[in-house]
């Protein structure tokens, strides 16, 4: 059974665009359909309407749509979808919603993943960073040392599930390397230490230049 993307208070032109993206995208992990009436798994509402979310039915996720560039100011503590709608941002949002009947194996994998440590090998894309206001801070923490979803949750004072989502997005775009300390011996010797230090300095230098801090 497909997941349902619901809409409330959106202009018809945006609803039709959502339908086109959902129908044509080859990057969606689950089958989705757009509905203006039936119960849904994720509901998009017009963030410009002050009472929009108070009028929504009980759904798993409610995401307000706001003008591009105003997402952080409009909803600093939660996820939004910017308009005009970009296909890759909508797909990234929908891919964060798992079917309600997720298997026990998937749940156990999530438990393992929140303890696994990872570090950045390159700065994340703007599409990923704009998904949530806290993501830039989490990326900065990952650039300094290996972190798990649990440790990021403590550092960022944010729910561990959001941190797991962030790590998943980084893994998808190939921006992470995972620590395998428990399975593989650590490199020894001066050359290995020098290589690691040089790699870290190079990464920090590139990130500082990207942020205009160099």
C-alpha positions in Angstrom: 0.0 0.0 0.0 1.5 3.4 -0.9 2.2 6.1 1.6 -0.1 9.2 1.3 1.1 12.8 1.0 -1.7 15.0 2.1 -2.1 18.7 1.3 -4.1 21.4 3.1 -4.6 25.0 2.0 -2.1 24.9 -0.9 -2.7 26.5 -4.3 -3.8 24.0 -6.9 -0.7 24.7 -9.0 1.5 23.5 -6.1 -0.7 20.4 -5.6 -0.2 19.5 -9.3 3.5 20.0 -9.0 3.6 17.7 -6.0 1.7 15.1 -8.0 4.2 15.3 -10.9 7.3 15.0 -8.7 5.8 12.1 -6.8 4.8 10.3 -10.0 8.0 10.8 -11.9 10.8 10.7 -9.3 13.0 7.6 -9.4 14.6 8.4 -6.0 11.7 7.8 -3.7 12.3 4.8 -1.4 8.6 4.1 -1.0 5.5 4.4 -3.2 3.7 7.7 -2.6 0.4 9.2 -3.7 -0.9 12.7 -3.3 -4.4 13.2 -1.7 -6.5 16.3 -0.8 -9.0 14.4 1.2 -8.1 11.0 2.7 -6.0 10.3 5.8 -2.3 10.7 5.2 1.2 9.8 6.5 2.6 13.3 5.9 0.6 16.5 5.6 1.9 19.7 3.9 0.1 22.8 5.1 0.4 26.5 4.1 2.8 28.0 6.6 1.5 31.5 5.8 -1.8 30.7 7.4 -1.4 31.2 11.2 -4.0 28.7 12.2 -3.2 26.1 9.6 -1.6 23.5 11.9 -4.3 23.9 14.6 -6.9 22.8 12.1 -5.0 19.8 10.9 -6.3 16.2 11.5 -4.3 13.7 13.5 -1.5 12.6 11.2 2.0 11.2 11.7 3.9 14.3 10.4 2.8 17.9 9.7 5.2 20.0 7.6 4.5 23.7 6.9 5.4 25.2 3.6 7.1 28.6 3.8 8.8 31.0 1.4 12.4 30.1 0.5 14.8 32.0 2.7 12.3 32.4 5.5 12.2 28.7 6.7 14.5 29.3 9.8 12.7 32.5 10.8 9.2 30.9 10.4 9.9 27.7 12.2 13.3 27.7 13.9 12.8 24.4 15.8 11.2 22.2 13.2 11.3 20.9 9.6 9.7 22.9 6.8 9.4 22.6 3.0 10.4 25.8 1.1 8.5 27.2 -1.8 9.0 27.3 -4.7 9.2 23.6 -4.4 12.4 21.8 -5.5 12.0 18.2 -6.4 15.1 17.0 -4.6 14.0 18.7 -1.3 10.5 17.1 -1.5 12.0 13.7 -2.2 14.5 14.0 0.7 11.6 14.9 3.0 9.4 12.0 1.9 12.4 9.6 2.2 12.5 10.4 5.9 9.1 8.9 6.4 9.2 5.1 6.9 6.1 2.9 6.5 4.2 2.6 9.8 4.7 -1.2 9.8 8.5 -1.1 9.7 10.0 -4.4 10.5 11.8 -5.3 13.8 15.1 -5.7 11.8 14.8 -2.0 10.8 14.1 -1.0 14.4 17.2 -2.9 15.6 19.3 -1.4 12.8 18.3 2.1 14.1 19.3 1.2 17.6 22.7 0.1 16.3 23.1 3.2 14.1 22.5 5.7 16.9 25.7 4.3 18.7 27.8 4.0 15.6 30.3 6.8 15.2 31.0 8.7 11.9 33.0 11.7 10.8 32.8 14.0 7.7 34.9 13.4 4.7 33.5 16.5 2.9 31.1 19.4 3.8 27.4 18.4 3.3 25.4 19.8 0.4 23.2 22.9 1.0 20.1 20.8 0.2 20.9 18.6 3.2 21.9 21.5 5.5 18.7 23.4 4.7 16.5 20.6 5.8 16.8 21.6 9.5 18.3 24.7 11.2 20.4 22.5 13.6 22.1 20.6 10.8 24.9 23.2 10.3 25.9 22.8 14.0 25.8 19.0 13.8 28.0 19.1 10.7 30.5 21.3 12.4 30.6 18.9 15.3 31.2 16.0 12.9 34.0 17.9 11.2 35.9 18.1 14.5 35.6 14.5 15.7 33.7 11.3 15.1 30.2 11.4 16.6 27.3 9.1 17.0 23.6 10.0 16.8 23.6 9.7 20.6 26.5 12.1 21.1 25.1 14.5 18.5 21.8 14.5 20.4 23.6 15.6 23.6 25.8 18.2 21.8 22.9 19.7 19.8 20.2 19.3 22.5 18.0 17.7 19.9 16.1 14.4 19.6 18.3 11.4 18.7 16.0 10.4 15.9 16.6 13.7 14.2 20.4 13.1 14.5 19.9 9.6 13.0 18.1 11.2 10.1 20.9 13.7 9.6 23.5 10.9 9.6 21.4 9.0 7.1 21.2 11.9 4.7 25.0 12.4 4.9 25.6 8.8 4.2 23.3 8.9 1.2 25.3 11.7 -0.3 28.7 10.1 0.5 29.8 12.7 3.0 30.5 10.3 5.9 33.0 7.8 6.9 32.0 5.3 9.7 34.4 4.3 12.5 35.1 0.6 12.7 37.2 0.6 15.8 35.5 -2.5 17.3 36.1 -4.6 14.1 39.5 -3.4 12.8 42.8 -2.6 14.5 43.7 1.0 14.6 46.7 2.2 12.4 49.9 2.4 14.3 53.2 4.2 13.7 54.2 7.7 13.0 53.2 7.7 9.4 49.6 6.7 10.1 49.3 9.3 12.8 50.8 11.9 10.5 48.4 11.0 7.7 45.4 11.2 10.0 46.5 14.6 11.3 47.1 15.9 7.8 43.7 14.7 6.6 41.9 16.4 9.5 43.8 19.7 9.0 42.9 19.6 5.3 39.2 19.0 6.0 39.0 21.7 8.6 40.7 24.1 6.2 38.3 23.4 3.4 35.3 23.8 5.8 36.6 27.1 7.0 37.0 28.4 3.4 33.5 27.2 2.6 32.1 29.1 5.6 34.1 32.2 4.8 36.2 31.9 8.0 39.6 31.3 6.3 
